[in-house]
């Protein structure tokens, strides 16, 4: 029997209605996942970085400040470091070395102003008894240079150095020292704990560097 037009309401396809509902649920879940992912990414990438910076600032609060008014910059260093020597020669407009720290007794902090400075002259060596690794970095928005070295050529030692171009020369800051030795194969190596202490001290000092008027 044929239905007359208008007697019965239009019939909906149950399968079609179920599909529409399923699509709606999937969209809601997708939006929720994107929102959750965004919050998680912000907390993971932003919060730790902010916390790390705050920790560094807290750890350097009691440090002393070295200020060079002549060349317009300053940085902080651990308060128990003492000035060991200060010299001036034709290639270094200023130079000073700090050491004799109780906490960092195996390390020295050195700063100088080289003039002239040519980054091409930084050594790049990889040998059994000495390794020098120069690299180009951006420091405080300035194209600068970092040198990592370890050597048992004339006594054993290691260091981390930064060269910040300035007026045709370069401001340098370095941390040197630590436990360095030659292994059974004759290669120069550094104690991992010692290397970590030096690296942490170096990074904290650099975090306080700034140019001043």
C-alpha positions as CSV (number, residue, x, y, z in Angstrom):
1,X,0.0,0.0,0.0
2,X,1.4,3.4,-1.0
3,X,1.6,6.1,1.6
4,X,-0.1,9.3,0.7
5,X,1.9,12.5,0.9
6,X,1.7,14.2,4.3
7,X,0.1,11.3,6.2
8,X,3.3,10.0,7.8
9,X,6.3,12.1,9.0
10,X,9.5,11.6,6.9
11,X,11.5,8.6,8.1
12,X,15.2,9.1,9.2
13,X,17.9,6.7,8.3
14,X,19.2,5.2,11.7
15,X,22.6,4.5,10.2
16,X,23.0,8.1,9.1
17,X,22.0,9.4,12.5
18,X,24.5,7.2,14.2
19,X,27.3,8.3,11.9
20,X,26.5,11.9,12.5
21,X,26.7,11.4,16.3
22,X,30.0,9.5,16.0
23,X,31.5,12.3,13.9
24,X,30.4,14.8,16.5
25,X,32.0,12.7,19.3
26,X,35.3,12.4,17.4
27,X,35.4,16.2,16.8
28,X,34.9,16.9,20.5
29,X,37.6,14.4,21.5
30,X,40.0,15.9,18.9
31,X,39.4,19.4,20.2
32,X,40.0,18.3,23.8
33,X,43.2,16.5,22.8
34,X,44.5,19.6,21.0
35,X,43.7,21.8,24.0
36,X,45.3,19.4,26.4
37,X,48.4,19.1,24.2
38,X,48.8,22.8,24.0
39,X,48.6,23.2,27.8
40,X,51.1,20.3,28.3
41,X,53.5,21.7,25.7
42,X,53.5,25.1,27.4
43,X,54.1,23.6,30.8
44,X,56.8,21.3,29.4
45,X,58.8,23.8,27.3
46,X,58.1,27.2,29.1
47,X,57.9,26.5,32.8
48,X,61.1,24.6,33.2
49,X,63.1,27.2,31.3
50,X,61.6,29.9,33.6
51,X,62.3,27.9,36.7
52,X,65.9,27.2,35.6
53,X,66.6,30.9,35.0
54,X,65.1,31.7,38.5
55,X,67.4,29.0,40.0
56,X,70.5,30.5,38.3
57,X,69.6,34.0,39.6
58,X,69.1,32.6,43.1
59,X,72.4,30.8,43.1
60,X,74.3,33.9,41.9
61,X,72.7,36.4,44.3
62,X,75.5,36.3,46.8
63,X,78.3,36.4,44.1
64,X,80.6,39.4,43.7
65,X,80.4,41.6,40.6
66,X,83.4,42.4,38.5
67,X,82.8,45.7,36.7
68,X,85.0,47.1,34.0
69,X,83.9,50.7,33.6
70,X,86.6,51.5,31.0
71,X,85.2,49.0,28.5
72,X,81.6,48.9,29.7
73,X,80.7,45.5,30.9
74,X,80.3,43.4,34.1
75,X,79.7,39.8,35.3
76,X,79.4,38.0,38.5
77,X,81.6,35.3,40.1
78,X,81.6,33.2,43.3
79,X,82.3,35.4,46.3
80,X,85.2,33.4,47.7
81,X,87.4,33.6,44.5
82,X,90.4,35.9,45.1
83,X,92.4,37.8,42.6
84,X,95.7,36.0,41.8
85,X,97.3,38.3,39.2
86,X,96.6,41.1,36.8
87,X,98.8,42.0,33.9
88,X,98.8,44.2,30.8
89,X,100.7,43.7,27.6
90,X,100.6,44.6,23.9
91,X,98.0,41.9,23.0
92,X,95.8,42.2,26.2
93,X,94.3,45.5,27.1
94,X,93.5,44.0,30.5
95,X,93.9,40.6,32.1
96,X,93.1,39.2,35.5
97,X,92.8,35.8,37.0
98,X,90.8,34.6,40.0
99,X,91.3,31.5,42.0
100,X,92.0,30.0,45.5
101,X,88.3,29.3,46.0
102,X,87.4,26.8,48.8
103,X,84.4,25.4,46.9
104,X,86.1,25.6,43.4
105,X,89.7,24.9,44.5
106,X,90.6,23.2,41.3
107,X,89.4,26.0,39.0
108,X,90.5,29.5,37.9
109,X,88.4,32.2,36.3
110,X,90.2,34.4,33.7
111,X,89.1,37.4,31.8
112,X,90.9,39.6,29.4
113,X,90.4,41.9,26.4
114,X,92.3,40.8,23.4
115,X,93.2,43.3,20.6
116,X,93.3,42.5,17.8
117,X,91.2,39.4,17.6
118,X,90.8,37.0,14.6
119,X,88.5,34.0,15.2
120,X,90.4,32.1,12.4
121,X,93.3,31.9,14.8
122,X,91.5,29.9,17.4
123,X,93.1,26.4,17.4
124,X,91.2,23.4,16.1
125,X,93.1,20.3,17.1
126,X,92.2,16.7,17.7
127,X,95.2,14.6,18.9
128,X,95.9,12.0,21.6
129,X,97.3,14.5,24.1
130,X,95.3,17.6,23.2
131,X,91.9,18.5,21.8
132,X,90.8,22.0,20.9
133,X,87.2,22.5,19.7
134,X,86.2,26.0,18.5
135,X,82.6,26.8,17.7
136,X,80.5,29.8,16.6
137,X,77.7,30.8,18.9
138,X,75.2,33.6,19.5
139,X,75.7,35.2,22.9
140,X,73.4,37.9,24.1
141,X,72.5,38.5,20.5
142,X,76.1,38.9,19.4
143,X,78.0,36.5,17.1
144,X,80.7,35.1,19.4
145,X,83.0,32.2,19.7
146,X,83.5,29.4,22.2
147,X,86.6,27.2,22.7
148,X,86.6,23.9,24.6
149,X,90.0,22.4,25.2
150,X,91.7,19.6,27.1
151,X,95.4,18.9,27.0
152,X,98.3,17.0,28.6
153,X,100.9,18.6,26.4
154,X,102.7,20.5,29.1
155,X,101.0,19.4,32.2
156,X,97.3,18.4,32.2
157,X,94.5,20.9,32.1
158,X,91.2,21.9,30.4
159,X,89.1,25.0,29.9
160,X,86.0,26.6,28.5
161,X,86.4,30.0,26.9
162,X,84.2,32.6,25.2
163,X,85.3,35.3,22.9
164,X,82.8,38.2,22.6
165,X,83.8,40.6,19.7
166,X,84.3,44.1,20.9
167,X,85.8,47.2,19.2
168,X,88.1,45.1,16.9
169,X,89.1,42.9,19.7
170,X,87.3,40.4,22.0
171,X,86.3,40.2,25.6
172,X,87.2,36.8,26.9
173,X,85.9,34.9,29.9
174,X,87.2,31.4,30.7
175,X,87.0,28.8,33.4
176,X,90.1,26.5,33.6
177,X,91.0,23.6,35.8
178,X,89.6,20.2,36.8
179,X,90.9,16.7,36.9
180,X,92.5,15.7,33.6
181,X,94.7,12.7,32.9
182,X,95.8,10.2,30.2
183,X,94.0,6.9,30.1
184,X,95.6,3.5,29.4
185,X,95.5,4.1,25.7
186,X,97.4,7.4,26.1
187,X,94.4,9.7,25.3
188,X,93.8,12.8,27.3
189,X,90.5,12.6,29.2
190,X,88.7,14.6,31.9
191,X,86.8,13.3,35.0
192,X,83.1,13.6,34.2
193,X,82.2,15.1,37.5
194,X,85.0,17.7,37.2
195,X,83.8,18.5,33.6
196,X,80.3,19.1,34.9
197,X,81.4,21.4,37.7
198,X,83.4,23.5,35.3
199,X,80.6,23.6,32.7
200,X,78.0,24.7,35.3
201,X,80.3,27.4,36.7
202,X,81.0,28.7,33.2
203,X,77.3,28.8,32.3
204,X,76.4,30.6,35.5
205,X,79.1,33.2,35.1
206,X,78.0,33.9,31.5
207,X,74.3,34.2,32.5
208,X,75.3,37.3,34.6
209,X,77.4,39.0,31.9
210,X,76.0,42.3,30.5
211,X,77.2,45.5,28.9
212,X,76.7,48.7,30.9
213,X,76.4,52.3,29.9
